[in-house]
């Protein structure tokens, strides 16, 4: 439960004094927008069209992916072929698309970025990254093969694949904080003999 003090601080933070929207023209009619508080009591500045009245709401993007793992506790990592962090290692993940569930998106991204056959499991980590307006969701995914040479990742997405144990990970080469945290939670849970659900804010 959020305390009254924390709720007050949160509300104050939402009453921003400077525009944060990157929208400059109305998506409905093309007119220049104004950065102001809506008339409905909303406490956050929005891009509002003075011509047609459209309020442009901007919300966090969902990144969905998996932690593909073997029975002996190794994890499949993908070397990124694209920026940001090209050449660094990551879990298979990407932006959720319209028309799919979070689990479907995670399975699709895993197929695209790793080409690995997996059985999708439970949601494992939920990490909020407010500074970039994203929420990252990672599902457990049991690998059905350990033959990385037989996997067919999209070469536009992935340069190489690697099955790694915890002792073999070069942590400085991990692309993103959310991936590093999800891996750390995975290895800790694997050692403990049970998987939990992990939520965390990445600041």
Helices and strands as residue ranges (DSSP letters): H 4-14, E 33-37, E 45-49, E 55-56, E 61-69, E 75-80, E 89-90, E 93-95, H 102-114, E 118-129, G 130-132, E 134-143, G 148-150, E 158-164, G 166-168, G 171-173, H 177-192, E 198-201
